[in-house]
Amino acid sequence: MPIEFEIPENIAGIRQMVQFVAESAMRPYSRQMDEEEHARPMEFVQQMLPFMQQMQQATLKRLQKQLEIANGGGSAGNGHPHIETKPRKGTLLQMMLLVEMLSWGDAGIYLCMPGPALGGFAIEAVGTPDQKMRFLKRYAEGEKPVWGAMAMTEPGAGSDTSSIQTTATFDEETNEWVLNGEKIFCTNGKLALEDSNGIVVVWATVSKSAGRAGMKPFVVEAGTPGVRVAKVEIKHGIRASDTAAIVFDNARIPADNILGSPDVQASKEDKGFKGAMATFDASRPIVAASALGIGRAALEFVKEKLKEQGVEIPYGAPYHKLTAIQRDVLEMEAQLKAAYLLTLRSISMIDEGISNPLEASMAKVKAGKAVTQITQKAVELLGTMGYSREWLVEKWMRDGKINDIYEGTGQINTLIVARRILGYSRSELS
């Protein structure tokens, strides 16, 4: 019996609308926004704002329902109403397919579009329902574009997120948290801090002696004194998006801007380091989806150009009768589809409320490698024109590589996969 992987009808309709956005509002700006790194034509931002708000309004309705349920129950943590609710089936599947299509349009532009970005994943993973509503509703309301970001990586803590040095100290007299430290490689960090309504989720330790249990997320709002952008990176790819270094110098934030409980004791309610990992369990498959979009863009373009030269791909023909180019294209397709299936698996598990740390890392590893191989092969097959800036192929190669690096490098995620499959701890396999 054949297995069908049909996209649900309601998601297919939304995806078709996103395809129109990708073709008409993203691709035309691809080269300009790559060449003029960090520049964002306001006409483009205004075009994208209604679309992004529509996506966020769906999230807002779901969070409102969670809050209504939570307010009807007890409370937990730091006094906020809290309840564990199963995700709505198809929520992450829809996001996966939309991110894939937006990245097909342009990955750099997708990353700098108005929205909560990775900070939103952290709030959803760790925050209480009322915190989710309080911080995320700003993205679905108003007439201005709003950006969010997350700051975790530090000069001395890259893939090992448990080694962060940024501190958060509670000031009982003012009922505030005081943050000190430096974060680097923060996607959309400059955008979020420059926007009057933007937010950055900052991971800091409230107790170094507590180890991982002392690692907590804090929502830092734009305009907070003591927060400044120290540097904006000049990058190899995804150049439309900004990647910033942020310094926190006695930055004071309200007590209730800590997501979840400030308690450092390990318990079922503790969502410190575990919350960070839960954020990645949701975000890594989305990064994989972005890689799929870039890879598909390159593969489709190669097939289009080969067809113009009379080169067809004879599916079903014996392997020994294929030319080297035909074999290369079929290998590109196989790698892309394998990555797609792994990503679909990890996303489906989240939508069903099933823990997916192994599958999330597997999808991230495979998609990162696949997009790197596919885009490099695309440049190779198209020769000098593939290497030139007349076509977008060389840009896709530059954009694609980041998917093998951020959200945990390919090497780190491979290590995570090995540990989980073999049953080794961090100390046993590093």
N, C-alpha and C positions, 0 to 999 in steps of 0.2 A: 504493500500500500504506500503510495507516494506521500511524502510529507510536504505540506504547503506552508510557505512563510508569507502569507498575505498581510499587508498593512491594514489595520482596522479602518473602516470607511471614514469615520470621523477624523482620524489622524491623517489619512490620505488627502482629505480636502484641505486641511491646514497646511500640509506639506506642499501641496500644489501652490498655495498662496505664497509660501516661503520661497518656492522656486522662482516665482515671478519677481519677488524682492531681490533674490540673489542675482538674477539675470539682468534686471533693469536698474537696480539701485546700488549694486555692489560691484559687479564686474566692470562697469564703466569707470569706476574710481580706483580700480586696483593699482594700475601703474602709477597714477598721480600720487596716491597716498603712500605708496611704497617709496617713491622718489623723494617726496616731501615728508620725511619721517616726522610723526607726531602731529602733522597738520591735519585738521579736520574741517573741510568746507562746511559751513553752517547749513547750506542748503541740503547737504547730505544728512546731517544730524536731524534736521527738521523732518526730512522724509522718513527717517527710520523711527522717530519717536512714537508715532501712533501705533506702529507695528509692535514695538517692544512693550508698550503699555498694555496692549491687548493680551500679550502673552502673560504679563505679570498679573493682570486682573483675574485670570483663571487661577493662578496660585493664591491670590488674595482670598478668593471665595473658599478655596479648600482650607486655608488657615483659619478663616472666620468660623467655619464649621467645627474645626478642632477646638477653637477657643470656646465656643458655645458648649461643647461637650465637657471641656475641662472645667468651666465655671460651674457646671452642674455637679462636679465631683469634689474631691479633696484637693489638697495642696501639698507641694513638696518643695525641696530645695530651699531657696531663700525667701519663701513666702509666696512665690508666684504660683498660680494654679498650674498644675502639670498633669498630663495624662499621656500614656503611650498610645498612639493611634496607628493602625496599619495604613500604609500608603494606599492611595487610590490606584486601582489597577490601571496601568497604561500611562501613568504620570511621567515616569522616567523614560519610557519607550517613546513617548511623544517628544520629549526633550532631546533624546538621542537622535531621532530622525531629523528634527529641526536643526540641531547643531551640525549634523552631517551636511545638510543642504546649505546652511549659511557658510560653512567652511568651504564647500564647493564654490560658493560665490567668491569669498575671500576670507581667509582665516584671520589675517591681521585686522581687517575691518570688523569681523564678527567679535573679536576680543575687545574692541574699544567701543562697541555699541552700548548705549545707555542701558543700565540694568545692575542687579546686585552682584553679578559675576560670582567668583569663588567665595566672596564674603557671604553671599546668600546661602551657599551650600553649608557653610559653617553655622550660620544662624539656624538653618533648618535642622542640622544634625544635633546641635547642642542646646539651643535656646528653648525656653518654655513657650507655650502657645501665645501668651500675651506679648512676649518679647518678639516673637516672629511677626506678629501683627504690627507692633509698634515700629519696628525697624524696616520691615519690608513693604508696608503699605505705601510709603513715599514713592516707590517705583511705579506704582499703578495709578497714582493720582497726580494732579497738577499738570501744568502746561510746559514745564521745563524738563530737559533731559537730566537724569540723575545717575551717578555712577557709584558702584561699590567695589571693594577690593579686599584681599586678605593678605596679611603680612606675617609670614612665619620664618622664612629663610634668613639666616644671619651670616656675617662674615666667617664665623667659626662654627656654624651649624647649618649644613646644607641638607643632605639626605637624612642625616641623623637628627630628626626633629626633636628628640628627647634631650638634646644637649643645648637647647636655647639658653641664652644668658640674659635676655631682656627681663627686667624685674617689675613686679607690681606690688606696691606696699600700701596697706590700707591706713588712711589717716582718720582715726576715730573722731577727732575734733571737727573735721569738715565733712565727714561721711563721704569721702572720695578715695578713689584708687589713684596712686601716683606711679606713672610708668617711666622707666628709664632704660635706654638701650638703643640699638640700631637694627633695622631690618633692610634687607637688600632683595633685588629681583622681585619687587612687588608689582604684579601686573595691574595696570590702571591706578596705581598708587597716586600719581600726580593728578589724574583726572578726578579721583574721588575726594582728594583733599582740597582741590581748587573749587569744587562745586559746593555751593552754600548748603546743600542738603545731602552731601555725600557721606559715606561711612567707610571705615577700614576696620576689619576684624583683626586684632593683634593678639598673637599668642605670646604669653609671658608666664614667668614662674612666680608664684606667690610664696614659695618655700623651696629653696634649693636643696635643703636636707631631705625633703620629701620625695625627691626624684621625679618620676613621671607623674605621680599623683598631684604634684604642685604646679603642673602646667595647665594654665587656664586661658580661655579666650575672652577678650574685651572688645566692646564696640567703641571705637574712637570716632567721634563725629568731626566733620570738617569745621575749621575755625577754632579747634581746641588749642589754647595757648601751650607752647612748649613742643609742638609738633611741626616739623618742617621737612620739606623734600630736599635732601642733600645732593642728589644727582639723578639724572635721567639717562638711562643707558642708550648708547648707539648700537643697534643690533644687526645681526646677520640676516634675520628674517622677521616675520610678523611686525614689520616696521611701523605700520599704522598705529599699533597699540603702544602705550608708554609702559616702560618697566623702570620703576623708581627705587632709590634708596631713601629710607625715611628714618629720621632721628627723633627720639623721644627724650626730651630733657625736662624732667619733673612735670610731665604732662598730667594734668588732673582731669579725671572723668568721674561722673556720678557713680555712686555705689551700685546702683541697679543696672549698670552697663556691663557688668560681668555676666557672661552667658552661663546659665545653670547655677550650680552651687559653688561657693568659695571654699567649701570644706575640702581639705586635702586628704582626708581619710578614705582609703579605698572602700567603696561600697557600691551597691547597685545604682545608687543615685549619682556616683562620681562620673562625670563626663569630661574629665580633663584630657589626659593623653588619649584615652579611648575615644573621646569626642573628636579629637584631631584625626584619628585613624578612621572614624566613621565618616568624617568629611571626605577623606580620600577614597573611601570605598564607593562613595557616590560620584565624586568628581573624576576619578581615573577613567571610568567607562565613558564619561562625556569627553574627556581629552582624546580617548581612543576614537570616539565618533568624529571628532574634528579631524583626526588623521585620516579617517576613512573618506571624508569629503575632499580633502586635498588629493589623496591618492586617486580617487575616482575622477577628479578634474583632469589630472595628468594622463590617466589611462584613456579616457574618452578622447582627449585631444590627439594623443598618439594614433589611436585607431582611425580618427577622422583624417589625419594627414596621410596615413598609410593608404587609406581607401582612395584618396585623391591621386595617389601614385599607382593605383591598380592592385594594391596588396590587400587581399582579403584574408580573414582568419577562418579556416575551414574546421569548424567545430565537429568533433567526431571522427576526423581523419586519423589514420595511424600515425603515431608519433614520428616514426622513421621517415614518413613522407613529408614532414613539415620542414620549412626553411628555418634557418636560425632566428630570423626576425619573428616568424610566426610562433616559434617555441618561446621566445622571450615574452611576447604579448600574453600567451596563455599562462605562463608562469606568473606574470604580473596580476592577471585576473585571479589565479588560484590563491595568491598571497592575500589579495584584497578581500576575497570571499571568506577565507579562513579567519581573518581578523574581524570581519563583520559578524560571523557566527559566534565567536568568542565574546564580542562586545554585546551582542544581542542576549547571550546567555547571562552575562553579569547584570545587565539592565533588568532583565525579566525577573531575576532573583530579588532585586530591590523592590520591584513592583509587587512581588508576592510576599514581602516582609521577611525574606530569608537572608541571613548573613552571607556576604559575598566577598570577604577580603581576598581569598585565593583567586576567585574568578575575576575580580576587579584588576588585580595585578597581572594576571595572565592576558587579559584583554589589552591592558596598557602596553605590556611588553611586545605582544604580537603586532598591534597596530603601529607602534613606534618604529619597529623594524620594517614592517611592510611598506609604510609610506616613504621611509628613507630609500629602500631598494627600488620602489616603483618610480619615484620622481627622478632618481639618479639614472635609472635605465631609460626613462623618457627623454632626458637630455641627451643621453648617448645615442639613442635610436634616431633622434632628429638632427644630430650632428651640429654643424655650426649655427644653424637657425635655433636649435634647442638651447644653445649656449648664449645666444644673443638676447638683447632686451626687447627685440621686436615682438617676440611672443612671451607669454607668461610662464612658460615651462621652467625657466631658470628660477623664477620667483617661487614657484611651487616647490622646487627642490629646497630653496632656502627656508621657506615657511614650514615645510614638512619636518625638518630635522628637530625642531623644538619639541615635537611630540614624543621624541625619544629621550628628552632631557627633563622637562619640568614635570611636576606632580610625582616626583620620584623617578630617578633615571632608570633607563632600561636595565642597567646592572643591578641596582638596588631592588627593583621589582622582581628580577629574576631570582635574586637571593631570597626574597619573601616567598616566592613560589616554591623554591627548593626547600626552605624550612618547613613550610606547611605540608608539602607532600611527604617529606621524609620524617617529619615529626621532631625536628631539631629546634632547640631554643636559640636565642641570639648569641648566648655565650658558647654554644656548641658549634654553630656554623656562622661565621662572620667573614 
